[in-house]
C-alpha cells in the first residue's frame, strides 16, 4: 500500500522484490504522436482497431511495448507506451488464459512483480496462466514520473513532522515536489481509472475475451475499479490487502473535503491494532518465547516515548524515534512480531545501559546488540514480495545526499508516482492547515502510526496533475460473483475494515486469514489455496471463509 513519508523505514534500505527479477522492458518514448487507438466501454470509440501485442524475448520472459491513448477522451490522439511483461504458462496445453497482476504502491512495478508472482500464487496458477504485468502510468517502464531539477529542500529527516519548523520544512518539500513535477504530460493521465482502461486495452490487444486478475494492496483499488468499469471483461478477480475504494476516492459521509485521504483509510489504526494484538500474543506466550512478555506493549510505548522526548538519547544508542517506529512498521508488514519484540527488548536494554553509564560515556555491548537485531529486521523486510512502506518514495528519499537537510541548491530527483496516482484519485481538504490537526487526531486514535500515515498525503494540496478522468464510484459491479476479497485480520496498512467495506459495496465473497502481515496470499496456506482454487475454477466460494493462522510466538 501507500506510505509517502516514511523516512525511517527508508533508512532500513528495504527492497520490494526477491533478487533476480528481470528489468522492465526497454523504454520507448513515454508519449508519442498518434498511432494506436482503442475501443473501451466508457470512452469515446476510435476509428481503428486495437493492434495485437508483439512480444519479444527478454531473458526468461516475454516483453512488449503497447501504445495506448494518452487520454481516453481523445482515443485517436497522442499515445503512451505501456511496458508489458508476460511469464508464459508452464503447461500451454492446459492454459486457462491471461492473469494480470499488480503489487500495489501506488508506485510498484507490475512487470517486475509478474516475474515472481507465480512463486506465491502456486504451481497450479503458474502452470495454467500466462502471468502478465503492465506497468501503471508513471511507474517503471511506462512513462516513469521522475521529477528532477534544482531544489533547496532536502527530504525531511522525520517519518512525520512534529514541531512547527519541521512542519514548515515538510510543506516546503511538498511544494518543491509539485514544482518539479509540474508540466509533465503524463501527470494529467495517471488516475487508477486510466490504468484500468490500459488493462482493458491490453486485454483487447491480447485478443482475450476475458482476463483474470490478482491485485495486492493498492492493486486492490485497481481491481475494484476495473471490476466496476469493465465487468464483462472479468473472468476471475482477486483483491488481497484491500483498500476501501470510497475512502480512497471521495470519502464516506462527506469527509473527503475535511479529512485527508491517508487518515480516512485507517492505516494508522490498522498499524496500531496489529502492534497491540501482536504484543498481547507476546504476553500470552511468556518468556523465553518473547523477551518483553509481561507488559510487552508497555515496553514498546516506553521505548518510543523515551526516544521521542530525548533525541540525544537516540543518538547515543544509534536508534532515533523515527527509526524505531519505522522498523516496527516494516516488521508489521512482514507479520514478524517476534523481531518487533527483540528490537524492543534490545532498545530497552541499550537505554538502561546508557542511563547507567551516563551521557557521553560511549557505546557498549547493548548498543552493538541493538544494531545487530536491526540488521536482522532489515533482512526480514527485504524479503517482502509486495512494496513495503518505503517503496513508493524510494526515489523521493533518494535525493542527492548533499541536498538532505541543507539549504544549498542541489539537483534532486523525486518519484512522482505515489502522489501522481493518490492525488488524482482522491478528494482532499483544500488547505494544508488541516493536516496538523488531522495528525493530532490520528495520533490520539493510533499513537505513533496515525500521524505518520496522515502526513503522507499533504502534497495533494495544489497538486499540479488533473483528476478529471478519475473514477470515484459507484463500486458495485456485475462481476461480484467472479470476485474474491482476501485480507489478513491484522494487516497494518490495509486493515480488515477495507475488505469489509468493499464487500459491502459489491457483495463479493470474503476470505479472512486470522494472521498478521500485509497480504495473505503466499504466507497463509489456507488463503493461498482459496485464491488458487478460485483463479483456476472461476467459481467463488459458496460462503465467506475464515482461515486460521500461525501465532506470532508459536
C-alpha positions in Angstrom: 0.0 0.0 0.0 1.0 3.6 0.2 3.3 5.4 2.6 4.8 8.6 1.2 6.6 9.9 4.3 8.4 7.0 6.0 11.9 8.2 6.1 12.7 5.9 9.0 11.7 2.8 7.1 13.7 4.0 4.1 16.7 4.1 6.3 16.5 0.3 6.6 17.3 0.1 2.9 14.3 -2.2 2.1 13.5 -3.7 -1.2 10.2 -4.9 -2.7 11.2 -8.0 -4.6 13.3 -11.1 -4.5 16.6 -10.9 -6.4 16.9 -11.9 -10.0 13.8 -10.1 -11.3 14.1 -9.0 -14.9 14.5 -5.4 -15.8 11.4 -3.6 -17.1 11.0 -3.6 -20.9 13.3 -1.1 -22.6 12.0 2.4 -22.6 10.2 3.8 -25.6 9.3 7.5 -25.6 6.8 7.9 -22.9 4.3 9.7 -25.0 4.3 9.8 -28.8 2.3 11.0 -31.7 -1.0 9.3 -32.6 -0.6 5.6 -33.7 -2.7 3.1 -31.8 -6.3 3.5 -30.6 -8.8 1.7 -28.6 -12.5 0.9 -28.2 -13.3 0.9 -24.5 -16.7 0.7 -22.9 -16.6 4.0 -21.0 -14.6 6.1 -23.5 -15.3 7.5 -27.0 -15.0 5.0 -29.8 -12.0 5.0 -32.1 -12.0 4.6 -35.8 -9.2 2.0 -35.6 -9.0 -1.4 -34.0 -6.5 -2.3 -31.2 -3.3 -3.8 -32.7 -2.1 -7.1 -31.5 0.7 -7.3 -28.9 4.1 -8.1 -30.4 6.2 -9.8 -27.7 9.9 -10.3 -27.8 12.3 -12.3 -25.7 13.7 -10.6 -22.6 15.6 -13.2 -20.8 13.3 -15.9 -19.4 10.2 -13.8 -20.1 8.4 -12.1 -23.0 8.2 -8.3 -23.2 6.3 -5.8 -25.3 5.5 -2.1 -25.7 1.9 -1.5 -26.3 0.8 2.0 -27.4 -2.4 3.2 -25.7 -4.2 6.5 -25.8 -2.7 9.1 -23.5 -6.2 10.5 -23.0 -9.1 8.0 -23.5 -11.3 11.0 -24.1 -9.2 11.5 -27.3 -8.6 7.9 -28.4 -7.1 8.9 -31.7 -4.7 11.5 -30.2 -1.3 11.1 -28.6 -0.3 7.8 -27.1 1.6 6.5 -24.1 3.8 3.4 -24.4 2.8 0.7 -21.9 5.5 -1.6 -20.6 4.2 -5.2 -20.6 5.9 -8.4 -19.4 4.5 -11.9 -19.8 5.5 -15.1 -18.0 4.0 -17.8 -20.3 2.0 -20.7 -18.7 4.2 -23.6 -17.9 1.7 -26.1 -19.4 0.4 -24.4 -22.6 -1.9 -27.3 -23.4 -3.8 -26.7 -20.2 -3.7 -22.9 -20.4 -6.8 -21.1 -18.9 -6.0 -17.6 -20.1 -4.2 -14.5 -19.0 -3.8 -13.4 -15.4 -3.0 -9.7 -14.9 -1.1 -8.9 -11.7 -0.4 -5.7 -9.8 1.7 -5.5 -6.5 0.4 -2.2 -5.2 2.0 1.0 -4.1 0.9 3.1 -5.9 4.4 3.0 -7.4 5.1 -0.7 -7.6 6.2 -2.1 -10.9 3.8 -4.7 -12.3 6.3 -6.0 -14.9 8.8 -6.8 -12.1 6.1 -8.3 -10.0 5.0 -10.6 -12.8 8.4 -12.2 -12.8 8.0 -13.7 -9.4 4.2 -13.6 -8.7 3.9 -17.3 -9.6 6.2 -18.2 -6.7 3.5 -17.4 -4.1 0.4 -17.9 -6.2 1.3 -21.5 -6.5 2.3 -24.1 -9.2 -1.2 -24.6 -10.5 -1.6 -20.9 -11.3 1.9 -20.8 -12.8 1.1 -23.9 -15.0 -2.2 -22.7 -16.3 -2.0 -18.9 -16.8 0.1 -16.5 -18.7 1.0 -14.1 -15.9 1.1 -10.5 -17.3 2.3 -7.3 -15.6 1.5 -3.9 -17.1 3.5 -1.1 -15.5 1.0 1.6 -14.4 1.3 5.1 -15.8 4.2 7.0 -14.2 5.8 3.8 -13.0 8.8 1.8 -14.2 8.8 1.3 -17.9 5.5 3.3 -18.5 6.3 7.0 -18.7 8.2 6.8 -15.3 7.4 10.1 -13.5 10.8 11.1 -12.1 10.6 14.8 -11.2 14.1 16.3 -11.4 15.6 19.7 -11.0 17.4 22.1 -8.7 16.0 22.4 -5.2 16.9 23.8 -1.8 14.8 21.5 0.4 16.2 18.1 1.2 14.0 15.1 2.1 12.6 15.5 5.6 14.6 13.5 8.1 11.5 12.7 10.2 8.9 10.0 9.5 6.4 12.8 10.1 6.7 16.4 11.3 6.1 17.1 15.0 7.3 20.7 15.5 6.4 23.9 13.7 9.8 24.1 12.0 9.5 20.5 10.9 6.0 21.2 9.5 7.3 24.2 7.6 10.1 22.1 6.1 7.8 19.2 5.3 5.4 21.5 3.4 8.3 23.2 1.7 9.4 19.9 0.4 5.8 19.2 -0.8 5.9 22.5 -2.7 9.2 21.6 -4.2 7.9 18.2 -5.4 4.9 19.9 -7.0 7.1 22.4 -8.7 9.5 19.7 -10.1 6.6 17.5 -11.3 4.6 20.3 -12.9 4.2 20.2 -16.6 4.9 16.5 -17.1 2.5 15.4 -19.8 1.7 12.1 -18.0 0.6 13.9 -14.9 -2.9 14.6 -16.1 -3.5 10.9 -17.0 -2.3 8.9 -14.0 -5.6 8.0 -12.3 -6.4 4.5 -11.3 -9.2 4.6 -13.9 -6.6 5.4 -16.6 -4.7 2.3 -15.6 -7.8 0.2 -15.6 -8.5 1.4 -19.1 -5.0 0.4 -20.1 -5.6 -3.0 -18.7 -8.7 -3.5 -20.9 -6.8 -2.0 -23.8 -4.1 -4.7 -23.4 -6.8 -7.3 -22.9 -8.1 -6.4 -26.3 -4.6 -6.4 -27.8 -4.1 -9.9 -26.5 -7.3 -11.0 -28.2 -8.7 -12.2 -24.9 -12.5 -12.1 -24.3 -12.0 -12.0 -20.6 -9.0 -11.9 -18.2 -8.3 -12.9 -14.6 -6.6 -10.6 -12.1 -4.7 -10.6 -8.9 -4.1 -7.3 -7.2 -2.5 -6.7 -3.7 -2.6 -3.6 -1.5 -3.2 -0.6 -3.8 -3.6 -3.2 -6.5 -7.0 -3.9 -4.8 -8.1 -0.4 -5.7 -7.1 -1.1 -9.3 -9.0 -4.3 -9.3 -12.1 -2.7 -7.7 -12.0 0.0 -10.4 -11.6 -2.5 -13.2 -14.5 -4.6 -12.0 -16.7 -1.5 -11.8 -15.7 -0.2 -15.3 -15.4 -3.4 -17.2 -17.4 -6.2 -15.5 -17.9 -8.1 -18.7 -14.1 -8.4 -19.2 -13.7 -10.2 -15.8 -13.2 -14.0 -15.7 -12.0 -14.2 -12.1 -10.7 -11.2 -10.0 -8.8 -11.4 -6.6 -8.0 -8.5 -4.4 -5.9 -9.1 -1.3 -4.9 -6.5 1.3 -7.9 -4.3 0.5 -8.4 -0.6 0.4 -11.9 0.9 1.0 -12.5 2.4 -2.5 -14.9 5.0 -1.3 -12.4 6.3 1.4 -9.6 6.2 -1.2 -11.6 8.4 -3.6 -14.4 10.7 -2.3 -14.6 9.8 1.4 -17.6 8.4 3.2 -20.3 10.7 4.7 -18.9 13.8 3.1 -15.4 13.5 4.8 -13.5 13.9 1.5 -13.1 17.7 1.8 -12.5 17.7 5.6 -10.3 14.7 6.3 -7.1 13.7 4.4 -7.3 10.5 2.4 -4.5 8.9 4.3 -6.3 9.5 7.5 -9.6 8.2 6.1 -8.2 4.8 5.1 -7.5 3.7 8.7 -3.9 2.5 8.1 -2.8 4.2 11.3 -5.4 2.3 13.3 -4.5 -0.8 11.4 -0.9 -0.5 12.3 -1.6 0.2 16.0 -4.1 -2.6 16.2 -1.6 -5.1 14.7 1.0 -4.0 17.2 -1.3 -4.2 20.2 -2.7 -7.6 19.2 0.8 -8.9 18.4 2.3 -7.8 21.7 -0.7 -9.2 23.6 0.2 -12.5 21.9 3.8 -12.0 23.3 2.4 -11.6 26.8 0.3 -14.8 26.4 3.4 -16.7 25.1 5.5 -15.6 28.1 9.2 -15.9 28.4 11.5 -17.2 26.9 9.3 -17.2 23.7 9.1 -13.4 23.9 11.7 -11.3 25.7 9.4 -8.4 26.7 6.5 -10.6 27.9 4.6 -9.4 30.9 3.8 -5.9 29.6 5.1 -6.0 26.0 3.0 -3.1 24.8 4.1 -1.0 27.8 7.7 -1.8 26.9 7.3 -0.7 23.3 5.5 2.5 24.3 8.1 3.3 26.9 10.9 3.0 24.3 9.0 5.1 21.8 8.3 7.7 24.4 11.9 8.0 25.6 13.2 8.3 22.1 10.6 10.9 21.0 11.3 13.0 24.1 15.1 12.7 24.1 16.8 13.0 20.7 20.2 12.9 22.3 19.5 9.5 23.8 18.6 8.3 20.3 21.9 9.5 19.0 23.7 7.7 21.9 22.2 4.4 21.2 22.0 4.9 17.4 18.3 4.5 17.3 16.0 7.5 16.8 12.3 7.6 17.4 11.7 7.6 13.6 14.0 4.6 13.2 12.2 2.7 15.9 8.7 3.4 14.6 9.8 2.8 11.0 11.5 -0.5 11.9 8.4 -1.6 13.7 6.1 -0.8 10.8 8.3 -2.7 8.4 8.2 -5.7 10.6 4.4 -5.4 11.0 4.2 -5.5 7.1 6.2 -8.8 7.4 4.0 -10.1 10.2 7.2 -10.6 12.3 6.1 -9.7 15.8 8.9 -11.8 17.2 11.5 -9.4 15.8 9.5 -6.4 17.0 9.8 -7.8 20.5 13.5 -8.4 20.1 14.1 -4.9 18.8 12.1 -3.5 21.7 14.0 -5.6 24.2 17.4 -4.6 22.9 16.4 -0.9 22.7 15.2 -1.0 26.3 18.4 -2.7 27.3 20.5 -0.1 25.5 18.5 2.8 27.1 19.0 1.3 30.5 22.7 0.8 29.9 23.1 4.4 28.7 21.2 5.7 31.7 23.5 3.8 34.0 26.7 4.8 32.2 25.9 8.4 31.8 25.7 10.5 28.6 28.8 10.8 26.5 30.3 7.6 28.0 30.4 5.9 24.6 28.6 2.9 23.4 28.7 -0.6 24.9 27.7 -4.1 24.1 23.9 -3.3 24.4 24.2 -0.8 21.5 26.1 -3.3 19.4 23.4 -6.0 20.1 20.7 -3.5 19.1 22.4 -2.7 15.8 22.6 -6.5 15.1 18.9 -7.1 15.7 18.1 -4.1 13.5 20.2 -5.6 10.7 18.2 -8.8 11.1 15.0 -6.8 10.9 16.1 -5.2 7.6 16.8 -8.6 6.1 13.3 -9.8 7.1 11.6 -6.8 5.4 13.9 -7.1 2.3 12.2 -10.5 1.6 8.7 -9.0 1.3 7.1 -9.7 -2.1 5.0 -6.6 -2.1 6.1 -3.0 -1.9 6.9 -2.1 1.7 6.2 1.2 3.3 9.2 2.7 1.7 8.9 1.6 -1.9 6.5 4.3 -3.1 9.0 7.1 -2.2 12.3 5.4 -2.9 13.4 7.9 -5.5 11.9 10.8 -3.4 14.1 9.9 -0.5 17.0 9.2 -2.9 17.6 12.9 -3.3 21.3 13.6 -3.5 22.9 13.3 -0.1 24.1 16.9 -0.2 20.5 18.0 -0.6 19.3 16.3 2.5 18.8 18.8 5.2 20.8 21.6 3.5 19.8 24.9 2.0 22.3 24.8 -0.9 20.7 24.3 -4.3 21.3 20.8 -5.5 19.9 18.5 -8.1 17.1 16.5 -6.7 15.1 13.6 -8.1 11.7 12.8 -6.7 9.4 10.0 -7.7 6.0 11.4 -8.5 4.4 8.0 -8.9 2.8 7.8 -5.5 1.3 11.3 -5.4 0.5 11.2 -9.1 -2.0 8.5 -8.5 -3.2 9.3 -5.0 -3.8 13.0 -5.6 -5.5 12.3 -9.0 -7.9 9.8 -7.4 -8.8 11.3 -4.1 -10.8 14.3 -2.8 -8.9 16.1 -0.1 -9.1 19.3 2.1 -8.1 22.4 0.2 -5.7 23.8 2.8 -2.6 22.3 4.4 -3.8 23.8 7.7 -6.0 20.7 8.1 -3.0 18.3 8.3 -1.6 19.2 11.7 -5.0 18.9 13.3 -5.8 15.7 11.5 -2.4 14.3 12.5 -3.1 15.2 16.2 -6.5 13.5 16.0 -4.9 10.4 14.3 -2.2 10.3 17.0 -4.9 10.1 19.6 -6.6 7.2 17.8 -3.5 5.4 16.8 -0.4 6.7 18.7 2.8 7.0 16.7 1.3 5.5 13.5 -1.7 7.7 12.9 0.2 10.9 12.1 2.8 9.0 10.1 0.1 7.9 7.6 -1.8 11.2 7.7 1.1 13.3 6.6 1.9 11.1 3.6 -0.9 12.9 1.6 -0.1 16.5 2.3 1.4 17.1 -1.1 -2.0 16.7 -2.7 -3.0 20.3 -1.8 -2.3 22.1 -5.0 -1.2 19.0 -6.9 -0.5 20.0 -10.5 -2.0 16.9 -12.1 -5.6 16.6 -13.1 -8.1 14.1 -11.7 -10.7 14.8 -14.4 -10.6 11.2 -15.7 -10.6 9.6 -12.2 -13.4 7.1 -11.3 -15.0 7.7 -7.9 -17.8 5.1 -7.9 -20.1 3.5 -7.6 -18.1 0.4 -7.0 -21.0 -2.1 -7.2 -20.3 -4.4 -10.1 -22.0 -7.1 -12.2 -18.8 -9.1 -11.7 -19.2 -9.6 -8.0 -19.9 -13.4 -8.4 -16.5 -13.6 -10.2 -14.7 -11.6 -7.5 -12.9 -12.8 -4.3 -11.8 -10.5 -1.5 -9.0 -11.6 0.8 -7.5 -9.9 3.9 -5.4 -10.7 6.9 -7.1 -10.0 10.2 -4.1 -7.9 11.4 -2.9 -6.1 8.3 -1.1 -2.9 9.3 -1.5 -1.0 6.0 -4.9 -2.3 4.8 -6.9 -3.3 7.9 -9.8 -5.6 7.6 -12.2 -2.7 7.6 -11.2 -2.0 4.0 -12.1 -5.5 2.9 -15.5 -5.4 4.8 -16.2 -2.0 3.1 -15.5 -3.4 -0.4 -17.7 -6.4 0.4 -20.4 -4.0 1.4 -20.1 -2.3 -1.9 -20.0 -5.4 -4.1 -21.4 -8.4 -2.2 -18.4 -10.5 -3.2 -17.2 -13.4 -1.0 -14.5 -12.7 1.6 -11.7 -14.9 2.9 -10.3 -13.7 6.2 -7.0 -15.1 7.4 -6.6 -14.9 11.2 -3.0 -13.8 10.7 -0.5 -10.9 10.8 1.2 -9.1 8.0 0.4 -7.3 4.8 -1.4 -9.5 2.2 -2.4 -13.1 3.0 -1.7 -14.8 -0.3 1.7 -16.6 -0.3 2.0 -16.5 3.5 -1.2 -18.1 4.8 -1.6 -21.6 3.3 -5.4 -21.7 3.5 -5.9 -18.3 1.9 -3.4 -19.1 -0.8 -5.2 -22.3 -1.6 -8.5 -20.4 -1.7 -7.0 -17.9 -4.2 -5.6 -20.6 -6.4 -8.8 -22.6 -6.5 -10.8 -19.6 -7.3 -8.5 -18.4 -10.1 -8.5 -21.9 -11.7 -12.2 -22.6 -11.4 -13.6 -19.1 -11.7 -16.1 -20.0 -9.0 -16.2 -18.0 -5.8 -16.8 -20.0 -2.5 -20.4 -20.6 -1.6 -19.9 -18.6 1.6 -17.4 -16.4 3.3 -14.4 -18.3 4.8 -12.1 -17.8 7.7 -8.6 -19.3 7.6 -6.6 -20.0 10.8 -3.1 -18.5 11.1 0.1 -19.4 12.9 0.6 -17.3 16.0 3.5 -14.8 16.0 5.1 -16.5 19.0 4.4 -20.2 18.3 
